[in-house]
Amino acid sequence: MERCSLINLVPFFCPDWMVPSLRVAEMAVERMPLVRDIACGQSVIVAHTRKP
């Protein structure tokens, strides 16, 4: 089974002055499917292997 999620609205090289406002908006953006797919910049992939 594999699951993928998009997270983190704040880009890695974001100017410091933008971070607080993006952090506030981040939780809302992560809950909106289409917006999340466009705006979030990191993927989390969780995979499990089957036992033989």
Secondary structure, DSSP 4 states (H G I P E B T S, - for coil): -EEEEEE-SS-TT--GGGHHHHHHHHHHHHT-HHHHHHH--EEEEEE-PPP-
